[in-house]
Amino acid sequence: MITNIPLLTRRAGLAALLAAVSLLGACVPMVIGGAAVGGSMVVSDRRTAGAQLEDQAIEVKAGNAVSALLGDRGHVNVTSYNLMVLLTGEVPTEADKAAVEKAVSQIEHVRAVVNDLAAMPNSSYSARSNDSVITGKVKAAFFDASDLSANSIKVVTERSIVFLMGRVTEAEAKRAVELARSVGGVQKVVRVFEIITPAELAAMKSSPPASAPAAAAKP
């Protein structure tokens, strides 16, 4: 099932490594997704360097805001990509869900919030561990695909639902969904992509990412 929101050894080894890294943050109620900024990742990332840094700042600010609202009553994941924030996890009530979205939307430079929080008890640590394994497997599948840029797509998994973020062409989006759906244990794939044209992608490849201020970014 695919939900659209507008806007071998080598593989097994990579999946295990990615899952192990993800599990380091699985033992706390609040999990904040981090954006890798530095070295080759900055070069291969389709966001500007400024947007990458702003995404990191947004995640920290959003995490603090959610902690102030819920304390340890919820399990909320905050992931920002190109100033678009994805909220996943569990909160006690629908009112909490709305309050979290409102608080995050008011953070400077946030241009959109995709709220996929569920009003339900917190997921178990075993469920979160399974989510980390699924994330690792999906990333490994992307890494093995010669027709896909793995570094251009962020993968978030919550309750076996895989969310895909990134600046990709429609063809890349369809390919990524196809690969994610083929991974065992995936219940649903949700697209949270920012679709770009082939011409825009070609322009990105022909010149290094600009370092314009993140605040200038537009949907």
N, C-alpha and C positions, 0 to 999 in steps of 0.2 A: 504493500500500500504506500502510495506517495502522497504527501501533503504539501501543497504549494503555499507559501506565504509571499505575497507580492513583494513588491519590490523585487612440500618443497622446503627447503631448509632456510634459504635466504629470507623468505617471507615469514616463516615461523620465528626465526631469530629476531627479526625486526619487530614483529608483533609483541614478542615477550619483552623486549627492551622498552617499547613504548608503553606497554601496560604497566611495567614496573615503575616507570617514571610517574605515570598518572596516579598510581596507588599511593605515592608519597603524600598526596594531599587528601586521601580518602578517609582519614581518621578524625576529621573535624566537622562540625555541623555546617560551617560556612566554607564553601569552596569558591575561590575566585580564579577564573581562567586567566592565564598570563599570555602575553604576546611576546614571542621571541624577537628581540631586537639586538642585532649585532652581527658582524661578519657577513657571511654569504647569505644568511637569512634575510637581511635587509635588502640585499641586491635582488634576490629572487622574489621577494614579496611585492605584490602589485599595489600596495598602499604606498603613499609617500612616507619618508622617514618620520616626518612630523606627525602624520596620522597614526603611525605605529606607536610612537611615544604617547600620543594623546589617548590612544586606546588603553594603554597600560594605566595611565592616570585615571581614566574613567572607571576602570575595573576596581582600582583601589578606593576611589571616592564612593562608588556604588556599594562596595562591600561594607564600608564604614556606615553608610546610610542604612543599609539593611540590618546591620548589627544593632544599630541604635533603635530601629523599629521593633525587631523581633527578639533580640538577644539570642538565646539558644533554642527558641521555640520552633525554628524552621530550618530547613536545609535548602539553601538557595545558591545556585551557580550563576555567576555573572560573567558573560563573555561579550567583549566589545570588538567589533571588526569594522574598520573604516567609519567609526563613530555611530555604528548601529549596534544596539545592545540587545542581546538575547538573554532572557531570564528563564532558567529551568530549575526544576526541583520541586519541593513541597513546602506549603505554608499551612497553618491551622485553619484559616477561614478564607472565604471569598473577599471579605473586607481587607484582610491582610494582603491578599494578592493585589487588590487595587491600590492599597497604600504603598506597597513596594514599587509598583509601576510608576505611580505619581512621583515618588521620591527620586527614582532613577531618572525619569524624564526631565527633571528640573536641574540635573547636573550640567554644568557648562560644557558646551560643544556636543552633547548628545543630540543626534538628529532624528533618531527613531528608536522605539523600544518594541521588541517582539516579546510578548508576555506569554510564556507557555508554562507558568507555574500551575501546580495542581493543588487544590484545597483538600488535603488528605494527610494522614500521619507520615512522618519522615520515612524515607526508604531505608531499608536495612543496610548495614555495612557490606553484607554479602552481595546484595543487589548492586551496590555502588562498585564493588570489586568486579562484578560481572560486566558492568558498563565500561569500566576501564579496559577490560580485556577486549570487548567489542570495538572500542575506539582504536586500540592498537591494531586489531585485525583490519579495520577499514583503512587506516593510514598505510598499513603494509600493502594492501591491495592497490591503493593509489600509487605508492612508490614503485610497485612492479609494473604499472601500466605505462607503456612507452608513449601513449598518446594523451597523457594527462600530467600537468605540473602539480605534483603533490604538495609543494610548498605554498601553492596558491589557495589551498582549501583548508579551512579550519573545521575539525570534527569534534562535535560534542555529543555525548550519549547520556541519556537519562531514562531509566526504567526500560532499557532496551530499544528506545526510540533514538534514532540517529539524526542529528541536526547538522546540516552542511552550510557553512558560511564562506564567502569569498567573492572576489571580483572575477567572474568567469563569463565566457560566451555561452550561448544557449546550448551549443553542441557539447561543450565541456560540462555543463550542468547535467545534461542528460547522461553523459558517460559516467560522471561521478555517482549519480543516483543508481545507475545500472550496477556499478561495482559494489556500492554499499549494500544494495539489496541482496547481492549474492553471498554476503558474509553470514555465516551461521549465527543464529540468535537474534538477528535484527528483526524487530517487530514492525517498524515503520521508518520511512525516511522523510524528513521534513526539509524542504529547500528554503534557506534563508539567504539566498544568493543575491548579489547585485549584478545584474546582467549587463555586460558590455558588448560592443560590436566587434567583429573580427578586425575592423579598421583600428579601433581603439587598442585592441590587443597588439596589433602590429606596431603601432606607435610606441607602446610601452616597451616592446622588445628592441626597438631601434634606438631608444634613448634611455639613459639611467633615470630612476625614479626622481621626481622633483622633490625638493625639500621645503615646499611652500608651507606656511602655517596651517595646521590641521583645521583651524577655525574657518578657513576659506572653503573647506570641502562642502560639496552640495550633493544631494541625493542623486 
